[in-house]
Amino acid sequence: MVPRSRIAPPPVLPRHVAIIMDGNGRWALAGGKARLAGHRAGVRAARTVVRGCLEAGVDVLTLFAFSSENWQRPADEVNGLMRLFVEVLQREIDELHANGIQLRLIGAREHLPEILRRRIAAAETRTAANTGMTLVLAVAYGGRWDLVQATRRLAAKARTGDLAPEDIDETVLGRHLALAGLPAPDLLVRTGGERRISNFLLWDLAYTELCFTDVLWPAFGADDLAAALEFFRSRQRRFGRTDEQVEVVAD
């Protein structure tokens, strides 16, 4: 048995929270509004969650804003979303920077409109030295895409002799994934009632606690975030160990 003195107590706060922001369209349609109105309302929910995670002391917050599969949606909705991303970056970057938040985008940015790519690059550069919290936006992102692009990079290094195939392990692969350099998510929250991860961070979610809620994303507020964090506190994270091994004797 692993000595108890060598086992750290479970954290009361996740270092990294990842959120699948689902339900914008359904929220809008239920109120007789266009789907884009739901996405705009979702921005307000995102602002609340960013503020809440920052105040709680979360190190990293990753928001799944637009998936690889979302390109299949109607063109007017996709185009509206791209314009909304540009608008939000322009409007929110000053406050993010003032709060010491570092912004980072993961995803196939080459597929994004040029103006959005420029805004993202400028925001990443401006906030690169910030240490308050890292805000990761997953845009044009898919877990399978992530694994494929990592595999291609590793294959290219192996082909040039810069990497021996037998040296590829979990650590090396992880360094080539989109979240390289960041801790894996401790908590995943999915709103909107679905119980699946929908091609999000397939590698990184291996030991993540999964919290599903029926609340549609635009209605997700500070109390819902608090409930998700409380759910995390209730979990026993064993990582392959037994219950006895992870028990911690109170001081």
SULDA-V940275 format. One line per field, one symbol per residue. psi: psi as a letter, one per 40 degrees, with the letter a starting at -180 (. if undefined). A space follows every 50 residues. Layout:
psi->???
This chain:
psi->hhhdeehiiiiehhdhhihhgiedddddddefiidddddddddddddddd ddddddehdhhhhgdhideeeeiidddddddddddddddddeddddddef hhhhhiigeeeiidddddddddddddedeiedihhhhhhfiidddddddd dddddddddeeehhdeehadddddeeideheiiihdhhhhieeigieffh fdddedfihhhhiehiddehaddddddddddddeihhdfeiidddeihhi .
